[in-house]
Amino acid sequence: MSAGADPAMEQRSMTDAIAQEDRLRADLYDFLGVLLAGPPNQALLDQSAKLSGDETDLGTAIGALSRIAQHTRQPAVEREFNALFIGLGRGELLPYASYYLTGFLNEKPLAALRRDMAARSMTRAENVYEPEDNIASLMEMMAGMITGRFGASPASLGDQKTFFNRHVGPWAGHFFSDLEAAKNSVFYAPVGAVGRVFMEIEAEGFRMSAE
């Protein structure tokens, strides 16, 4: 994994035992994680351009991403990524839970995440230097919990819900809304829309699972 967990800790995916709906959830988490971990290469842009949506809010956002990707080239999206997330000193956005929840980096949300990662056999890859509470890593972690990438079996819906409500739900929707509206967002504007709507769907799904 490029963003969060060490590949040496990964277990064989139990995809065959996962419902189709959950496979699709995991795929979308992984897709967002890859787009947010670094500038997409041309192959990923081409893949994005082939996506198709429907008339739902999520489908509309995916359709918009596809249309933008059809007219985006890798050098341009790399410049956009750098402006959004790297910049001179810092990018337009700081995609970290600690920052969104406390206004500072490397705060209590990161410490709490590290404890929950350790409990689920998740470790940061040796070649990754970003704090674990960055949005790309968290998308990757959610995908891995759904597919069983970090353990002997997929995480239960209750465990997914607990992790989401602690580490993703309180801030990811705000981040994706900011990404959608960011001054430097072109390709990443529909990425933000996809993420925002997906977080809303996930939050509602987890809420209904308790009823």
SEKOL-46157 format. One record per residue (C-alpha): residue in one letter; x, y, z. Coordinates in Angstrom, 2 decimals. Layout:
BEGIN
   residu        c1        c2        c3
        a         X         Y         Z
...
This chain:
BEGIN
   residu        c1        c2        c3
        m      0.00      0.00      0.00
        s      1.20      3.46     -0.83
        a     -0.66      5.47      1.77
        g     -1.24      3.64      5.00
        a     -0.62      0.04      5.87
        d      2.59     -1.88      5.39
        p      2.29     -4.46      2.58
        a      4.08     -6.96      4.81
        m      1.10     -6.83      7.15
        e     -1.46     -7.49      4.48
        q     -3.43    -10.72      4.44
        r     -4.93    -12.32      1.38
        s     -8.16    -10.61      0.48
        m    -11.30    -12.60      1.12
        t    -13.14    -10.96     -1.75
        d    -15.13    -14.05     -2.64
        a    -16.83    -13.95      0.76
        i    -17.76    -10.28      0.49
        a    -21.11     -9.08     -0.78
        q    -21.08     -7.24     -4.09
        e    -22.21     -4.03     -2.40
        d    -19.26     -4.20     -0.02
        r    -16.81     -4.89     -2.84
        l    -18.06     -1.76     -4.56
        r    -17.67      0.24     -1.35
        a    -14.11     -1.00     -0.95
        d    -13.32     -0.23     -4.59
        l    -14.52      3.35     -4.20
        y    -12.55      3.85     -0.99
        d     -9.45      2.47     -2.73
        f    -10.03      4.66     -5.78
        l    -10.31      7.80     -3.68
        g     -7.24      6.76     -1.69
        v     -5.13      6.37     -4.82
        l     -6.28      9.71     -6.25
        l     -5.45     11.47     -2.99
        a     -2.12      9.74     -2.26
        g     -0.34     11.36     -5.17
        p     -0.88     12.81     -8.64
        p     -2.61     10.21    -10.84
        n     -0.61      8.87    -13.76
        q     -2.03      8.85    -17.27
        a     -3.28      5.28    -16.89
        l     -5.37      6.26    -13.86
        l     -6.68      9.31    -15.68
        d     -7.67      7.08    -18.60
        q     -9.40      4.72    -16.18
        s    -11.25      7.65    -14.61
        a    -12.34      8.83    -18.06
        k    -14.07      5.49    -18.68
        l    -16.25      5.68    -15.59
        s    -19.97      6.09    -16.03
        g    -22.58      7.33    -13.61
        d    -26.32      7.26    -13.20
        e    -28.93      9.79    -12.05
        t    -28.12      9.47     -8.34
        d    -26.04     12.12     -6.61
        l    -23.06      9.77     -6.54
        g    -23.56      8.77    -10.15
        t    -23.77     12.42    -11.20
        a    -20.49     13.18     -9.41
        i    -18.80     10.16    -11.00
        g    -20.05     11.25    -14.42
        a    -18.59     14.72    -13.88
        l    -15.25     13.19    -12.88
        s    -15.26     11.08    -16.02
        r    -15.89     14.09    -18.26
        i    -13.12     16.14    -16.64
        a    -10.70     13.20    -16.84
        q    -11.31     12.91    -20.59
        h     -9.79     16.37    -21.03
        t     -7.05     16.20    -18.38
        r     -3.43     15.32    -19.01
        q     -0.98     14.10    -16.42
        p      1.31     17.15    -16.25
        a     -1.67     19.42    -15.61
        v     -3.12     17.25    -12.85
        e      0.31     16.94    -11.23
        r      0.55     20.74    -11.06
        e     -2.96     20.83     -9.62
        f     -2.14     18.20     -6.98
        n      0.97     20.10     -5.94
        a     -0.95     23.37     -5.62
        l     -3.66     21.71     -3.55
        f     -1.58     19.58     -1.22
        i      2.11     20.60     -1.38
        g      2.64     24.18     -2.50
        l      5.47     26.45     -1.35
        g      5.54     25.57      2.33
        r      2.04     24.13      2.28
        g     -0.74     23.51     -0.19
        e     -4.17     25.08     -0.32
        l     -5.56     22.22      1.79
        l     -4.18     20.22      4.72
        p     -5.85     16.80      4.40
        y     -5.33     15.56      7.96
        a     -7.83     14.62     10.63
        s     -5.84     16.39     13.36
        y     -5.89     19.65     11.44
        y     -9.60     19.51     10.65
        l    -10.58     18.51     14.19
        t     -8.16     20.61     16.25
        g     -6.59     23.19     13.92
        f     -3.14     21.67     14.41
        l     -1.18     18.76     12.97
        n     -0.11     15.67     14.92
        e     -2.64     16.13     17.69
        k     -4.86     13.78     19.72
        p     -6.83     12.47     16.70
        l     -3.59     11.06     15.28
        a     -2.68      9.37     18.58
        a     -6.16      7.85     18.82
        l     -5.92      6.61     15.24
        r     -2.56      4.98     15.89
        r     -4.02      3.07     18.84
        d     -6.93      1.83     16.74
        m     -4.59      0.93     13.87
        a     -2.44     -1.17     16.19
        a     -5.52     -2.98     17.48
        r     -6.37     -3.92     13.88
        s     -2.86     -4.94     12.75
        m     -2.42     -1.84     10.60
        t      1.03     -0.26     10.37
        r      2.41      2.58      8.28
        a      4.59      1.47      5.39
        e      8.29      2.19      5.89
        n      8.49      4.32      2.75
        v      5.55      6.54      3.78
        y      6.32      9.65      5.83
        e      2.90     11.28      5.92
        p      1.06     11.17      9.26
        e     -1.38      8.29      9.29
        d     -4.41     10.56      9.69
        n     -4.17     11.87      6.13
        i     -7.26     11.36      4.00
        a     -5.61      8.99      1.52
        s     -4.50      6.60      4.24
        l     -7.90      6.62      5.90
        m     -9.64      5.80      2.63
        e     -7.20      2.92      2.20
        m     -7.80      1.71      5.74
        m    -11.56      1.64      5.26
        a    -11.16     -0.37      2.05
        g     -8.83     -2.80      3.81
        m    -11.25     -3.33      6.67
        i    -14.06     -4.13      4.26
        t    -12.00     -6.66      2.29
        g    -10.06     -8.21      5.17
        r     -6.73     -6.87      3.98
        f     -5.47     -6.35      7.54
        g     -6.68     -9.50      9.24
        a     -7.88    -13.05      8.89
        s    -11.32    -11.88      7.76
        p    -13.17     -8.71      6.81
        a    -14.03     -6.41      9.69
        s    -17.58     -6.67     10.94
        l    -19.99     -3.91      9.99
        g    -19.95     -2.83     13.62
        d    -16.17     -2.48     13.62
        q    -16.26     -0.61     10.32
        k    -18.86      1.72     11.81
        t    -16.79      2.32     14.94
        f    -13.67      3.14     12.94
        f    -15.56      5.36     10.51
        n    -17.34      7.28     13.26
        r    -14.10      7.85     15.17
        h    -11.67      8.68     12.41
        v    -13.47      9.45      9.13
        g    -17.02     10.67      9.67
        p    -16.24     13.69     11.88
        w    -14.15     15.46      9.23
        a    -13.84     13.74      5.84
        g    -17.06     15.22      4.47
        h    -15.81     18.72      5.34
        f    -12.49     18.01      3.65
        f    -14.17     16.76      0.47
        s    -16.44     19.82      0.40
        d    -13.35     22.02      0.70
        l    -11.65     20.06     -2.08
        e    -14.71     20.47     -4.30
        a    -14.64     24.24     -3.82
        a    -10.88     24.82     -3.69
        k     -9.44     27.58     -5.86
        n     -6.95     25.20     -7.49
        s     -9.39     22.32     -8.02
        v    -10.23     21.37    -11.60
        f     -9.85     17.61    -11.88
        y    -10.11     17.39     -8.09
        a    -13.39     19.32     -7.90
        p    -15.45     16.27     -8.99
        v    -13.16     14.05     -6.89
        g    -14.30     16.18     -3.96
        a    -17.92     15.78     -5.01
        v    -17.58     11.99     -5.25
        g    -15.96     11.86     -1.82
        r    -18.50     14.18     -0.22
        v    -21.51     12.23     -1.48
        f    -19.88      8.88     -0.66
        m    -19.20      9.99      2.92
        e    -22.85     11.01      3.25
        i    -23.96      7.59      1.97
        e    -21.60      5.77      4.31
        a    -22.66      7.83      7.35
        e    -26.33      7.18      6.61
        g    -25.71      3.48      6.01
        f    -23.90      3.12      9.30
        r    -26.61      5.09     11.09
        m    -29.32      2.81      9.72
        s    -27.33     -0.29     10.67
        a    -27.99      0.51     14.33
        e    -31.73      0.70     13.86
